[in-house]
Amino acid sequence: MGAIERYGYVFEPEFSVINRDGAIHVYKDGQFVEEIKFEFFGEFPEHNQIEELVNHYCAQMNKNGK
C-alpha cells in the first residue's frame, strides 16, 4: 500500500503482520507532523480501514481550521 495524498498532507502507512498493528506517518510540506497508530485483524490491514483513518484525520484538520 502506497502513500495517500490529501489536502496537502501525505499519509504513509506501515504495519507489522506479526504484531497486528501499524502506524500512518503524516507529513505536510515534507515535514513529519505526527503518527496515527492503529490495530488490525486478519493477515493485513483492510484498505478501507486506512482510508477511514485518513478521512477522519482530514475531517479533524478541516474542523480545527488547519
C-alpha positions in Angstrom: 0.0 0.0 0.0 1.5 3.3 -1.0 1.3 6.8 0.2 -2.0 8.7 0.2 -2.1 12.4 -0.6 -4.9 14.6 0.6 -5.4 18.3 1.4 -1.7 19.0 1.3 -0.9 16.1 3.6 0.9 12.9 2.7 0.0 9.7 4.7 2.4 6.8 4.6 1.1 3.6 6.2 3.3 0.9 7.6 2.3 -2.2 9.6 3.6 -5.3 11.3 1.8 -8.5 10.3 3.4 -10.3 13.4 2.1 -7.7 15.9 -1.1 -6.9 14.1 -0.5 -3.1 14.5 0.6 -0.3 12.4 1.0 3.4 12.0 0.3 6.1 9.4 3.0 8.7 9.3 1.6 12.1 8.4 3.7 14.7 6.5 3.0 18.3 5.4 5.3 20.1 3.1 7.8 17.3 3.5 7.9 17.7 7.3 6.8 15.0 9.7 3.6 16.1 11.6 2.5 13.1 13.6 1.9 9.3 13.8 -1.6 7.7 13.8 -1.4 4.3 15.4 -3.9 1.5 14.7 -4.5 -2.2 15.2 -5.9 -4.6 12.7 -7.3 -8.1 12.5 -6.5 -10.7 9.8 -3.5 -11.0 7.7 -3.2 -7.4 6.6 -5.0 -4.1 7.4 -8.0 -3.5 5.2 -7.5 -0.7 2.7 -10.9 0.7 3.9 -9.5 0.9 7.5 -6.6 3.0 6.3 -8.9 5.2 4.2 -11.2 5.7 7.2 -8.3 6.8 9.4 -7.1 9.3 6.8 -10.6 10.6 6.2 -11.1 11.1 10.0 -7.7 12.9 10.3 -8.6 15.2 7.4 -12.0 15.9 8.8 -10.5 16.9 12.2 -7.9 19.1 10.5 -10.7 20.9 8.5 -12.8 21.2 11.6 -9.9 22.8 13.5 -9.1 25.1 10.6 -5.6 23.7 9.9 
